[in-house]
Every structure is written in structure tokens, then in C-alpha cells.
Amino acid sequence: MTTASPHGDDARSGGPPDLARRLAHALACAAAEPALSGVLLFDLDPRLVRTVADLFTLLLTGEEQPAAVPFTLGSESRDEDLWTRSRLIREADGLAFRTEPGPLVHGDGRPGPPPLAVVPDLGRLSVAGMRAAVQLLSADVAVVERTGLRLAARPRTRWLAACRSQDAGRLSPHLLDRFALRLPVAGLRLPPLETLLHPDALPAAWRAAALHGVPATRVTDDTLTRVSDLLGPEAGARRQLALARLARTVAALEGERTAVPRHADTAARLIGLAAPERRPADPSSGPEEAAPPPAPPDATAGDGGRTFADGRRDRARRPARTGEPLFEPEPAEGLGPASGGAPNGPATPFPEDETDAVRDFAPLRSPWQRRTGASSARGPVIGTRRARDLRDIAHVRTVREAALHQRVRRTERFTVVPVDLHSNIRAGTPERLLVLVLDHTCRGDDWDWQESLSPFLGWAYTERAAAHVVEVGGAHAADELRAESFAARSLLDPRLMPALYRPAGRATPLAHGIDLAVQGLRRAFRQHGAGLAEAWLVVVTDGRGNVPLRASRTGRLTAEVGVTGVEDALTAAAGLGAMDRTRLHAAVVDAAREPYGDLPFALADALGGQVVPGRAPRRTAGGEGR
Amino acid sequence: MNAAAEGPRILPYSRVVGQAELKLALELNHVVPRIGGVLMAGTRGTAKSTLVRAFALMVHGELPVTLPINATDDRVLGGWDLDALIKGETRPQPGLLEDAHTRGLLYIDEVNLLDDHLVNIILDVVSTGVLSVQREGLATAKQLSFGLVGTMNPEEGGLRPQLLDRFGLMVTAGQLGAEDRHRMIRTVLDFEEHLGGSDETGWLADAERDTAALRDRLERARQNVPGVRVPDDVLRLCAEAATRVDAVGQRGEIVATLAARALAALEGADRVEPGHLLRVLPMALRHRRPETAHGGTFGWGPEDQDRVADLFPAP
């Protein structure tokens, strides 16, 4: 990746580039229309998050008012940081304590500009943050029922999130679907804010609408049909509704009282969606059509409208037809950090439809783990107890305890004494994790691998570790091209024992198994912050994977396999290299099968781990074939 | 503190497009509250939450008692009003379970994402019918009874079998066809347009009138339920159908009978016919089949229907 500044200089061109202009237009729509409160930018340069947030804030609050500082959510965000805020207030008779709505809901039910929440990396957002997003975005009512606070109001907070398009497939579609406005912005270069906010780029009427909202606007039936064509038959209802609302807002910003199909086209262009050719019967096409950016000579769009400007949509399955490109890839526009502005990611507002990444396991559920060590400071609060130190004090509980004794103490002011102090009891968060990758096709009838695994299982049992089991090549797998996995609270989970003795199937999707394990580990380390103290990845295999990763992901085996299955496994294993090796250990239990007896060693090298002898090697003249 | 609620902007119940099964389940549960609640499963964007809120607004005139997935246990169980405590007053603050008892219904959005410790609390109360609080200077035990209404997206994980069984009926939201989807978007945009401007065409007034007519129909059915007879042969049919689908426990049969009775009342009949039972069987039994109770699919397919079809006379 280039290190060129993403903050462009527009002096030579005389105005902001198209992508920046579209972004500003989209943000103005999101500011003006509460139903478009969630903005998700794919492949935004991390250095631009702050600038885009500043732009959004300026649109929401106007330049006359002091800009509120946007609230940032990340991997460390907890429920108590998001929903409530404890305040000490000086009053005439001393300090008073009050619980107020937290940063995500403090603007609800109140006048003034809506607050802005910024998620710099949606892929790394904590579980609490993701759950908050699911509860608030696109919701009719936000309900908060937390200690000291009851609230039910229409959510007003606008969200600005950034996400790498390659992470989109990992995330919960349930979460992604809540963001009404999504833009691919790979290669975005932003001119100074004053250029973007100049009336030539962002008309004064739009800025006024962003501040005060837009008037009621009618949407014609033709426009809805156009929206449906643009998104295609497979699009969910939320996407259609979001694009229709965007078209309505675009029309309202232009001062129109009725949204017509061309507004749907403009809306599609705004979010980087390509459109199929307009039907000739459509009366709104023609002279009133806004001029699209010039089409690249090879631009294509697919049937049903679900194609994108980069033509990445599965052309093999769908007949291609000439389209009307509404979104110009960066090279022709000279945008982007690299010379020529090559896009860094797929230019589609719905990358999760295109990606072949594997989804996280139950990403919106609070993790359940047990622990042996000191109580965790990061899990969800499940109660309070008398404090033993000053860490993680439960303020409300403490004040409540103090309140009970005020009359007895006969002090003039509200007094909190040490005996009132209570701290939170928190549910366990991941502290230790055993990830087991079991390649059933390497076990054979001559080896009971439990003996080789017992040191690891013993560690996991005594440390109360959670277990994540990935099964490769089981006889009863739903799809033999794919590995299967499950997460268990502990080794005592009833699914574990059958998993250890599953009969072998025909295929060995080892690469997929390693990939699942690496993803599980990455999620455990990333999203649960510093909670994970130690993790072991134990792979029992002979290394002879025979299913390429792509075949596992797509579910189709299309070409000769050759060594791809093995190479993909090594590549997937290398993904572990960047993780915190002081807390993560890896081991490969060698099944000692011939030929290719060195594969487990190669895998251990790629994982950065050690090889543990498993089955006693038994060499025969012809080797052992599978 | 209690923050004031801004007026909800929920699509009127009579204007929610499609999802006939979801609507029917809510209506049956209202006509015979002893059914014990409704679980709605469906993929994203199928108007599950909207439907529940719109229904509550229609029949109660206010939003349902809602348990958010991140509620704290003192708000669920009840405790002290903090602002009053600081002023030296002791004012108990009822929890959501008590509120639900008063209003008959507890709504849990994204119920499959609810934290385990809250699920345990709810299970304790709904299975014993007693809310016992012995903490923070409170010592109370109250008899509570309420129906559970939950919505969930099965893509995000399942429910514990014990909790699943506590929902009287379970329905799955289907995806709308192209025409219905067009109507749905048309309706939502019309609703927003009329809310934002003047209701010159009377759109909102028409919707309110239709909703009121629906409410009256439900109230009439509620009053008529005691007069609806349940013949013995329908009870036998119900027991046989539950056996055929290997329903776990007996709650399924009881709920199916109650729901069939409610349906008969809704349709103005004075006795339950086998056809009433056949229509409500999937709602009452789909989540009590062994494969569903242990994390399988919620679908009620043709093979499920075939297992019970020959019990019922052909229509």
C-alpha cells in the first residue's frame, strides 16, 4: 500500500473529485433523513476516518454551532460505556450523582443536532458495540433498561462505520443489513473540507436540508420499480427500502416534491451501484437523465441489475448484457492513493454477497467462557458485590448502598464511606481457549489419537478453557468439501467426544479447517480485547489436504486439485503469523503417514509451532496411499 | 432517571403488508392469552419487530413492555428508584417482569441474543409463576403471569429448548413476493410521507379506521371465546397429531387446542372444527419437535404436513 497522503489537493482540478463529491452528497442525505442513519464505507483509508467524521459532523451541526465530538466505538466498547453515563454534579448542598443516557442514546427524544457515532473498523467492533448497532440502526424505537436509566425513544444518533470489504463476509449480515447507506470508497482522496463544503460542490440548499431535514416527498411507482430493477430480485426488503428512501432524499435535496426514476439512478450512482439498461418504455428516461460518468470501454453489467461497476458479479452463472455504468472505477478518474488511483477493493456496496470468506460463529452473541484466574474486568455485568479493591466500582450500587444509610449517618451532605463501595461481578470472558483441528482422514484404524491429545485436553480441562473444534473430513459432514466447526464452553460439551471418534469421509478440506481455526482465534483475540490470556491451536493431521480453499468456500470443485489443497493449507496457516505469539501456541500432532511424511512439519513451520509425535510411523514398501 | 419518550412512528397494524401467519399468531394469543406468547423467527427485514409493536399499539394503545438484550438484572427483577434514594426516599421501582404482568406481555427483540443470565431469570419466573426477589434490602415474592413475545433471526443462533418451549406458538416470517414487496415499500413510503406532511388524502385516518375495526373484531372474539365448544374428537385429533410429530412434552397439545379455539372465535364459529386445528398445528408444534428443540430447523415442510394430513377430513 502506498503511503501517499489521501488528503488530495484540488487546486489544479478546480473542485473535489467525483468520489469525494458523491461521499459528501451521501452524507448530506444521511444527515437530512433519519431513516438513513447508518453510513457504512467500505475500504476507507484509515487515515481519512477522522476527516470524514468531521465532514459528517459539520453537516449535522452546521458551522454556526460548536461541533460536538463524535463518539468512537471500538473493540473495547462495553455496554456500560455505550448506554449510560454516570455524572457527578455540583449542587447547592454538595455533589449529586446522576445516571444519564450514554453516548449512543443521549440525543434521543431531545432537540438539537443528532450525535454521531464513529466505528473506525466494523470488523473489530466489540460484541457489545455490534449488538448496540443491531438494536439502534434502522429501529423504530430504542429501548434502554439499565441500572438507573429507563428510556424508550426514536433513535436519532447517526452512525459512520468503516469496514474492509474483505471483512464483510465474516460479519453478521444481520448487522450489515442495518446500514442503510453503503459506499465503496477504495482509493478515496479528500480535498480540504472547505472545498467539499463549497457551494459549488455541496449546494447551500443541501446543507440547509442536512441541518433541518427535508419536506415530505412523494415517490412514484415507476421509481419503486426502478429501485427493484437496480437491486435485482435477490435483494432483501431492507435494501430496496433504503435505496427508495435515498432516491426520495436525493429528490428532496434537489427541491423536487416527487421522486422519479432518475432520482433512483442518482441514488444508485451515489452508492456505487451499477444499473441495468433502462427499459425503453420508461418515460422518465431521456433528456432529464443526469449524465453518468463516461463508461470504460469494457464496462459490463449483468442481468437483473445485481452487478457492480467492476463487473465482479458471477458472470459464469448469469448472461452478461450491456449496461449503463453509473460508477466509474478509480483508474479513469485519477483518484486513489496509488498512481492512477487503482481501487483497493471491490467497488460494490454489498461486498458480503460477493465474498467467499467464512462467517464468524454467532458473532452477535456474548461469548460464554469459564475461568480459573482473577475475575475478569471486561465481561458483561451480571451483578455486584462488596468491593475488595477500587477496580471496576459499580457506581449506582454504591450510591444506593450509601443512600440506605444516610439517615443513620446524620451527615449534612450525601456521604459515601468505604463500606458502601461495591464492585461489578462480570460474566467470564475468554481467558483460555483450545482450538482443535481434527483431520479424521489421517486417523485410520490403527491409531487412537486421544493419547497424543491428552496433554492438550488435560490443560484445557484444568484451565477451564473453552474449546473450538474444527472437524476436517468427517464421514457425515454436510458438505464434504467443507470443514465443520463448533464452539463449546468447555471440554465437557457432549459434542466433543463424538467429534474425536467420527468416521472418516473421502475428502480432506484441511485448508478450510485451518482457515476456520485461524478465524476463530483471530476473533477471540481481537474482539474480546485483552481478555484472552492464552490459547493453543492443536492440529492433528498428516498434512495431505486435497480440497483447495476456493472449492471449500464456493462449494464447487471445478478444476484439478494437484497440490493446491496442501498449498492453501500452508497459506491459511501463515495467517496465524501476525498474531500475538506470546499468548498463542501452536502444535501439529504428526500422523506419520507416507508418502509426504514431511507435510506436518511444513504445516508446523507455517503455523510457527512445533510438531508433536503422534502415531508411531510404520513404513511399508509402497507407502500408504489414501 | 426516566427519559421522556418521543412519539413512536410505527406503521399502523392494518397497513403491514403480508406475514399473515405472524399476524394470526399474535391475534390468537390476544384472543386467548393463556396460549402463552408467540415466537417469531425470520430473516432480516421481514417486519417482525414492526408487527409486534404495531399490534401492541393497536390493542393496548402503547408500546409493549420491552426487554432489550442488554438490560441489567435489576431492571428485570425490580429494585429501588435511584433518584428517590439519593433524596432520602425509598421508592421501589418495579422491574420489567412486573410491568409485563400488569400489561400481559413481555416483548423480547432478538431473543436469541439475550444473555444467559437473563434467560435464567425469565425461565425461573415463567416456570414457577413466582418472582422472588431477596436482595438489596428487598424481600418480595409475587405471583406473576405474562405471555412472552419474541422475535429472532435464526441466522444469529438458536434458543435454549427450555426457553423455546415457553413460547406458546411459533411462526416463521416468509420473504414477500415481488408484488407484495412493491406494495410493502409503497406503504412504508406513503406512511412516512403522510407523517411528514399533512394528511390531506386521509391516509393515516383510513389506516386508523381499519385498525380500529380489526381491534373491535379481536375484542368481540375475546368475549366470545368462553362460548366456543371444543368437541372431544378434536381433542383426540390433537393428541394423535402431537404423537405423530413426536412433540416433546404436552404443552404443544394444550396450546394447539387453545389456539384452535381462539381461531374459531375469531371466525365467529361456536365450536372448534378439525379445520381450525389443522391451521394452528404448525404454530403449536413446530418448535416442540425433537429436531427443532435441539437446534434444528424451524420449518414446517410438506413432510410434516403429510404426517398429520390423513387425520383430518379433506377440505
Interface residues (C-beta under 8 A of the other chain):
Chain A: A35 D79 W83 A96 F97 R98 T99 E100 P101 D108 G109 A128 R131 A132 V134 Q135 A139 D140 V141 V143 V144 E145 R146 T147 G148 L149 R150 L151 A152 A153 R154 S172 P173 H174 D177 P215 A216 T217 R218 V219 D221 L224 T225 V227 S228 P233 G236 A237 R238 R239 Q240 L241 A244 R245 R248 A362 P363 L364 R365 S366 W368 P380 V381 I382 G383 V396 R397 V399 R400 A403 L404 Q406 R407 F414 A427
Chain B: M1 N2 A3 A4 A5 E6 G7 P8 R9 I10 T43 R44 G45 T46 A47 S49 T50 R53 L63 T66 L67 P68 I69 N70 A71 T72 D73 D74 R75 V76 G79 W80 L82 D83 L85 I86 G88 L96 D109 E110 N112 L113 D115 D116 H117 E136 G137 N153 E155 E156 G157 Q175 L176 A178 R181 H182 M184 I185 R186 V188 L189 E192 E193 H194 L195 G196 G197
